[in-house]
Amino acid sequence: MKHMLSRGLLPDLLRLGRAGLLTVLGLSTAAATAVPVSQPPISQPPISPPPASAAPALAAPDMAGTDIVTGLTLAVNATGQLVVTALEDGGAAQQAGLQLGDRIVAVNGQAHPALSTVLLLLGGPAQGQVELSVQRGNEALLLSLPF
């Protein structure tokens, strides 16, 4: 079909114009005329803000990590702090005293640790230990997490 159009049929079709082309195709010009259709606007319910008691907002999903040895899951919240978001029942992190919502403010004395740093330390040599400075509400705690 491409060769037929390039050899002479295309110039003929172009000379016919819109009305002639529609006639050749068996369509009337009335059938090919677009008729605007009015549609009612799509209504969506307003978005309400989350309740004040909701869990702190987390950053992008790739800003979370789990250490399977200690049973500790951390995420970076909207202000860049590490927050405990899950604990394995009976896991080392829970036994060390960590609780959901705890904020990790230092690891082995290093303030404002990166998520990757904490996960690397926890993945260190077996039978190790990490000192965590934790903020729980207004209370500052120092916890020792064995792994």
Buried (B, 14 or more C-beta within 10 A) or exposed (E): EEEEEEEEEEEEBEEEEEEEBBEEEEEEEEEEEEEEEEEEEEEEEEEEEEEEEEEEEBBEEEBBBBBEBBBBBBBBBEEEBBBBBBBBEEBBBBEBBBEEEBBBBBBEEEEEBEBEBBBEBBEEEEEEEBBBBBBBEEEEBEBEBEB
